[in-house]
Amino acid sequence: MNESTSVLFDQPGPRGRRRIRMFNAVASLLLVALAVFVILRLHNPPDGENQLSWELWKPALDREAWTDFYLPGLWMTVKAAVVAVVGSIVFGIVFGIGRLVPNMLVRAVSAVIVEFFRAVPELLLMVFFWRWFAFAGLSSPSYWAVVGGLVLYNGSVIAELVRSGVGNLPHGQREAALALGLSPMQSLMTVEVPQALIAMLPATITQLVVVLKDTALGSIIMYTDLLQESRRLGAMYFNILQTLVVAGIIYFVLDWLLSRLAERMPALMKGRTYGNTVTEPTAPIAIMDATNANQIADAQEGERPYGGADRQFPDHYHGSNATTDHWQHAHYSHGHDRNHPVSHPQHPFPKLPIDRRETGKGSDGSPDDSAGAV
Amino acid sequence: MEAFLDLFREYDIPGAFWVNIQLTFWGAVISLLLGVILVMMRICPVSSLRGFATAYVEFFKNMPLTIIMVFMVLGMFGQLKLSFSDDFDINFFWLAVTGLALYTASFVCESLRSGINTVPMGQAEACRALGLSFWQSASQVILPQAFRGSVAPMGNTLIALIKNSTVAAAASVTTETSSVMSDMIEFHASQILQIFFIFALGYVILIIPIGLLTTYLSNRLAVRR
C-alpha cells in the first residue's frame, strides 16, 4: 500500500537524515502538545465535570452496560447489516446485468432505477420507508426501513460496480467470445459477468464497510441499534461522551477488520480475472461512473493474469462507460496498435449485429487523440 | 394539485435545501484544506506526521458519520462545552459542519492519494535520477499529475458530502431536508409519495450535473500515457 507513496523520497543521506530527525522531533512535540491539550480539556472542561473520572467511565464499561445495552444493540446492527448486504448484492447483480443486456427497454428501466437510488440520500430513503411502513401498520417499521434504505442505495452502487467491471474488461474478451460464435447475451453471462464479479469483489467488500457504517443512520429513525443503545445508556448516567466512545470503538474495530480484508483482496483476485481489481477510495456515485481505477491499474506494473498478454485498460470512458455496445470505440493506453481499425475512428466499421447504434459520435477526437498521444 | 402547492406554501422546501447546500459548501471548503494537509503529511518523509495522518484517515474512514454527528452535539457541546455561538441554531449548524468536515477530510485525503497512485513509479524515479529533492519532485512533477488523476474520486467525494449533509439531522439541525421531510410526512401522511419525490428529485437535480461535470473533467484532464 505504501510502495507508491514511498518512491517519492529515496534513502536519505546523512544530511537528509539529520533534517528528517529534526522535523520528526518538532512534529512529535506538536502532536504530544495536541494530545495534552485534548486530555486537559477532558479533565477540566469549562464549567463541566471531569470527563476522565471513573464515576463516568464505570457505568459505560461494566457488565450491565454490555449485557443490557451494547450487545443487544450490536446484534440489531449486525442483523440489519447482514440482511442488507445479502439484499444489496442480489439487487446489484440483477440491476447491474439489467443495464448490460441487449434489450433496450430493460436497460433503460434499470438505468433509471439505479441512477435514482444512487442520487437520493440514504437517510431520506430511510425516513420515507419508516413513515410509510409505520402508516401501513408493519411490525418493526424502523428495522425494515433501515434494511430497505441500505439495500436500495448499496444495491445501486454494486450494480454500477458490476457494470463498470464489465466495461473495464479488455474488449478482446467480448470480441473473442463473439468470434467463437457465442451470442452477445451468452458472451455477457458466461465470459464477461463472471470475470467482472471476481474483479469487483474487493470493491464490494469496501461497500460492506459502508453498509455497516450506515446502519448507524437507523438511530435517527429510532432503530435500537448500537448507537441508539449507547445513547440510552448515556442518558441514564449522564455519560453520553463515554458511552459514545465505547460504541465508536466497537464500530471502528468491525469496520477496520473489514477494511483490512478489502485491502488484501485485489492481490488475491488479480490472477483470476482480466478485469481491473483496483478499488476506489469512494463509492461510484457520480452519474456515468467517473473513475481513475484504470489509470491506477496502468500506473502499476501488474502481473499478467493466466500468464497471458499484457493487460490493456480503456483509457477513456464514453459517458456511461460500460454498455457493451461501445467495445469498438475503446482507446487503449498502451499496447496500442496504430494499424487496427479502432485507431481510425473515421474508418467505416463492418456492421456487426450487436452494434445497433448508428455510428453516432464515432470518436472523441482525431485519430491522434485516440492513439493515446503516445 | 392545490394540496400539492400548499405543501410549498406551508413549508420552506427551497430553504431546507439551502441549509444542506450551506452545510456542503462549508464542509467542502474545510475538508479540502484538511485533506490537502493530510495528504502532504501522508507522503512526506517525516515518520511521525505520516503516522498521524494514517491514523486520522483510518479512524474517520471506519467511523460512522452518524456517531460523529451525535458526538459533536452530545459529547463536544453537551459534555465538553465546546460551542461556536450562544444561538443554538448557529451552534448546531457549525458543530454539524465540523463533524462533516472532519469526516470528509479523510476521504479527500484518500482521493488525492489515489490520484498519486495514477502517476507511474517511473516519474518519481526519473525525478530522483535528475537529482530533484522531495519537495521539488512532489510539487513540480508528481502532484500536478496527481491532481488531474484525482478528479473522479474527488467528484464522488463531493457528491457523497452533499448526500451526507442530511445526516446533520443527527446533530440537531432541524431545518435541513431530511428533518423537514420527516415533519411534512408526519402531518400530511396522505401525500407521502409526493413529498418524498419532491425531496428525492431535489437531490437528483443537485447531484447529476456534478456527476456529469466530474466525468467530463476527469476524461478531459486525465494524463494520457
Interface residues (C-beta under 8 A of the other chain):
Chain A: E3 S4 T5 V7 L8 F9 D10 P12 G16 I20 F23 N24 A27 S28 L31 R41 L42 P45 P46 D47 G48 Q51 E115 F116 A119 V120 P121 E122 L123 L124 V127 F128 R131 W132 F135 V209 K213 D214 T215 A216 L217 S219 I220 L227 R231 G234 N239 I240 L241 L244 V245 A247 G248 Y251 F252 D255 W256 S259 E280 P281 T282 A283 P284 I285 A286 I287 M288 D289 A290 T291 N292 Q295 I296 D298 A299 Q300 E301 D315 H316 Y317 G319 S333 H334 G372 A373
Chain B: R42 I43 P45 V46 S47 S48 L49 F52 E58 F59 K61 N62 M63 P64 L65 T66 I67 V70 F71 L74 G75 G78 Q79 L80 K81 L82 F107 E110 S111 R113 S114 G115 I116 N117 T118 V119 P120 M121 A124 E125 R128 F134 S137 A138 I142 G149 S150 V151 A152 P153 G155 N156 T157 I159 A160 I162 K163 N164 T166 V167 A169 A170 T177 S178 M181 S182 I185 E186 A189 I192 F196 F199 A200 Y203 V204 I207 I208 I210 G211 L212 T214 T215 S218 N219 A222 V223 R224 R225
